[in-house]
């Protein structure tokens, strides 16, 4: 009996090894070399400096198969500006030094230097990459990562074509330097709404009254993006939200979209005409070219959640064989009302894990962190805070400081895990808007289960609460629920949590005056950002850090160093 | 006899020690902390992002006494851009790591980091500081250094007042990023002429037709600089040329100026009404307030050497007690003709060492380097070359690479010491404008005497030769001569060199179609830049490097490292 169990074990191990070899031999390595440069671009007809990858913004789509290794040699050719690139949605399991976050996992890469990112794309799905340095992302340094299922593995939906990806972004005409200066100035100067919405890097700014050298409506660089479809076919569109500020709706005139994937997880399919998408989110939708094929249709994107001051972004859904630049005969249908929060919450609630692909969450949490999101003032400057702490990033990366035990690099006091939810009125402007600032972090027991309840509140303006897309590095989380008003500790966990079929994601919206509850397992050794994905809010302190199992992380690679205290490691 | 000589020596040594103690006890340490930030400034009424030191551009004047120690803690708060500051005219004898030149003596300082510059101002005179990183200088990161004679030491001229310093600069409305992008783009895009000339950071752009948010002629930030004088008094004005492109003339309506100092050396006084000043030069002039005191007078600066597309810069020479902002009753007198090269050469020739303060040059040179200055094409891009080599800076600093014996960081082939002067026609556009590119350097025997003959030539345009202000780091040089046309190796040394009373300087102009001859002693261990001080030309490769005695230089400080190969010195 013991013998036979032993031989069974041996056979099992042999088989396991055999399949490991097979899967190893199938996994490919994709090697890219990216030169990062400033280039004059006229993406929305208005000429401005953009940051390009090998001349392109958005950058190239990284296409790979589950299990493949991606190697990207990022050569900084920005002359005076550093760079760091984050692989958004890639959990970097076991590779925290490759997360690409300035001040957390690496020093930014200096002009002339090269950083080699290497990581495994371990799960099919749609992901993104973008700069994670200051407010550099908004200058155009971003793109999509498309990971397909390996041969022999099937997906629970069918389509004829998976070649199309759509990057949705917003576009400011002023420089990232101007924006960073405004956001950190005293008195504070708000950067305002973006000038354009871009679809795959193309928009249309109104050039009238502007010199043609500056803004030229006939510049081919700002011809609308056109997606060509063959009548009757079904298309998988992979869509990434890469805005710096705006929450968006996306729609294809006259066509339904079936949402099937979100942030790399299969969604129980649902049909919509307006896909709400927040900065940091990715979706796959299926669209069938089932409308009259004699014409083209509008694809469009609109600002929601903020009173729009930015015109819709436009593209062409082109039915073959119509000319791909033939404009649709219709006037653009209006998008959804910008302030219809209910419709947006409904979509959030509709996104559930697909039957047959449910990863059940742990039934309880080991720790609950409540994060009150507030707009505040710190030393006269406008900031965002969590539990009345507005985060200040140190200039020595957290993970290096942690590994080296440099306890004075960041505040060792634990970050606050809750706020005075009995007494805080989330519907009013506070009498005292002053906040505190700290570089403190949350330390989580390795492999423990952590709930985070994001609690929204009124901003510093009467009757105003903003939407914040929260993104977690290094992990996916279960989205346990969304609700209106103040989270009720005694009843909402029981009554409103979905522990049956919650979707896993890496980015979720926190709706105005609402709450969003997440659960994740702290099972990836490192120090990880959790932050509002709005570029300005991040710069204004709307972030926290989770440390867990960092003692298991290896020594920092040389390429991650060069700034702050890491210079003390240089032995001449 | 021997005994008495011995005791004399002892007495002499004791006295020397005694005076050394005295001078040591008198030498002061000036400690500054500078926060470097981007700020919106309206220096010429047009609002643009400038780089400020503690909120100011130009930065504060550093005032010290000969022998004092200057310590400047430079805190980079630029968010995404690095910084490096050069102390222009300070020879850094024995302190090469403090020269502040990116790619040569240090890695640029990252945002959040601090670099502490410490050096001795070892000679009274007028010097400058400015960014030495990419084309960052032109964003306003510069100022003057004023070093006075120590108590007990007298100067060979008299004045009543030494409080006034004047920074002359030019001002572009586009960003340094835009300019760097244009200058390195394919096809090449010339940045054009500056929009304004500034006097102490103030100019007046024509705001008509521009939105008042962008350009407001009534903004107090662009009120003209006003220098108040008391009738009858004599003023020493210290003037620094900090333009990025323009060569200038400077004048005070109706007043003579007596030139008494240049680049920290006493000039045999001469009187002029137009002071020609090139980027990188400093002068002291004496001006007596000896005109009708009932009114104010114009101070102005004009572009010379290039066909002006930039209006004159204006300031007010204010006679007390007239109101300091009362405009002069006259229309601005025209400056000198921009293309009167002869007048400019005449001033160059007039600048001689002051009698009684002549430091005689070595009578012969150990080595002669001839540098042909040409405009060229390299891989389709516009460049400047010396002896057909356009310089490419490595991203690991030279001096660190040299100390670490990293022979692959820069080209070890010696840089070319001459060109084919028999056959090269300096008056014509070359048939083949292609050049080569290299990071090679000149290695000079320590303490040897080196002559450099700068030879100008036609650019890539017919009938065009530009003025280049050449600046040497780490040393002053004797200005042996200027001449028209091609330097004649067999006769010009004998006939045209001034070995009697040559001035010492750190920056000299190379005039159109002319030559300029310098001599210096390679007596300061290190690797030192010698380059055209025009920001764009420097970026386009118009520089060489001199290595000498670098084996005597100590190990690189940690703060100088962090980029390129220096990361390999980090031991985790």
HADDOCK unambig.tbl for C-alpha pairs under 7 A between the chains (distance, minus, plus):
assign (segid A and resid 38 and name CA) (segid B and resid 181 and name CA) 6.18 0.50 0.50
assign (segid A and resid 39 and name CA) (segid B and resid 181 and name CA) 6.55 0.50 0.50
assign (segid A and resid 49 and name CA) (segid B and resid 178 and name CA) 6.76 0.50 0.50
assign (segid A and resid 79 and name CA) (segid B and resid 134 and name CA) 6.31 0.50 0.50
assign (segid A and resid 80 and name CA) (segid B and resid 81 and name CA) 5.64 0.50 0.50
assign (segid A and resid 80 and name CA) (segid B and resid 82 and name CA) 6.08 0.50 0.50
assign (segid A and resid 80 and name CA) (segid B and resid 134 and name CA) 6.16 0.50 0.50
assign (segid A and resid 81 and name CA) (segid B and resid 80 and name CA) 5.65 0.50 0.50
assign (segid A and resid 81 and name CA) (segid B and resid 81 and name CA) 4.44 0.50 0.50
assign (segid A and resid 81 and name CA) (segid B and resid 82 and name CA) 6.43 0.50 0.50
assign (segid A and resid 82 and name CA) (segid B and resid 80 and name CA) 6.11 0.50 0.50
assign (segid A and resid 82 and name CA) (segid B and resid 81 and name CA) 6.45 0.50 0.50
assign (segid A and resid 110 and name CA) (segid B and resid 563 and name CA) 6.48 0.50 0.50
assign (segid A and resid 112 and name CA) (segid B and resid 395 and name CA) 5.39 0.50 0.50
assign (segid A and resid 113 and name CA) (segid B and resid 563 and name CA) 7.00 0.50 0.50
assign (segid A and resid 113 and name CA) (segid B and resid 564 and name CA) 5.68 0.50 0.50
assign (segid A and resid 134 and name CA) (segid B and resid 79 and name CA) 6.30 0.50 0.50
assign (segid A and resid 134 and name CA) (segid B and resid 80 and name CA) 6.15 0.50 0.50
assign (segid A and resid 178 and name CA) (segid B and resid 49 and name CA) 6.74 0.50 0.50
assign (segid A and resid 181 and name CA) (segid B and resid 38 and name CA) 6.16 0.50 0.50
assign (segid A and resid 181 and name CA) (segid B and resid 39 and name CA) 6.52 0.50 0.50
assign (segid A and resid 395 and name CA) (segid B and resid 112 and name CA) 5.40 0.50 0.50
assign (segid A and resid 555 and name CA) (segid B and resid 572 and name CA) 6.30 0.50 0.50
assign (segid A and resid 556 and name CA) (segid B and resid 572 and name CA) 6.62 0.50 0.50
assign (segid A and resid 558 and name CA) (segid B and resid 567 and name CA) 5.84 0.50 0.50
assign (segid A and resid 558 and name CA) (segid B and resid 568 and name CA) 6.52 0.50 0.50
assign (segid A and resid 558 and name CA) (segid B and resid 570 and name CA) 6.40 0.50 0.50
assign (segid A and resid 559 and name CA) (segid B and resid 567 and name CA) 6.81 0.50 0.50
assign (segid A and resid 562 and name CA) (segid B and resid 562 and name CA) 3.87 0.50 0.50
assign (segid A and resid 562 and name CA) (segid B and resid 563 and name CA) 6.28 0.50 0.50
assign (segid A and resid 562 and name CA) (segid B and resid 567 and name CA) 6.36 0.50 0.50
assign (segid A and resid 563 and name CA) (segid B and resid 110 and name CA) 6.49 0.50 0.50
assign (segid A and resid 563 and name CA) (segid B and resid 113 and name CA) 7.00 0.50 0.50
assign (segid A and resid 563 and name CA) (segid B and resid 562 and name CA) 6.28 0.50 0.50
assign (segid A and resid 564 and name CA) (segid B and resid 113 and name CA) 5.68 0.50 0.50
assign (segid A and resid 567 and name CA) (segid B and resid 558 and name CA) 5.83 0.50 0.50
assign (segid A and resid 567 and name CA) (segid B and resid 559 and name CA) 6.82 0.50 0.50
assign (segid A and resid 567 and name CA) (segid B and resid 562 and name CA) 6.37 0.50 0.50
assign (segid A and resid 568 and name CA) (segid B and resid 558 and name CA) 6.54 0.50 0.50
assign (segid A and resid 569 and name CA) (segid B and resid 570 and name CA) 4.87 0.50 0.50
assign (segid A and resid 569 and name CA) (segid B and resid 571 and name CA) 5.65 0.50 0.50
assign (segid A and resid 569 and name CA) (segid B and resid 572 and name CA) 6.60 0.50 0.50
assign (segid A and resid 570 and name CA) (segid B and resid 558 and name CA) 6.42 0.50 0.50
assign (segid A and resid 570 and name CA) (segid B and resid 569 and name CA) 4.88 0.50 0.50
assign (segid A and resid 570 and name CA) (segid B and resid 570 and name CA) 4.02 0.50 0.50
assign (segid A and resid 570 and name CA) (segid B and resid 571 and name CA) 6.32 0.50 0.50
assign (segid A and resid 571 and name CA) (segid B and resid 569 and name CA) 5.62 0.50 0.50
assign (segid A and resid 571 and name CA) (segid B and resid 570 and name CA) 6.29 0.50 0.50
assign (segid A and resid 572 and name CA) (segid B and resid 555 and name CA) 6.33 0.50 0.50
assign (segid A and resid 572 and name CA) (segid B and resid 556 and name CA) 6.66 0.50 0.50
assign (segid A and resid 572 and name CA) (segid B and resid 569 and name CA) 6.59 0.50 0.50
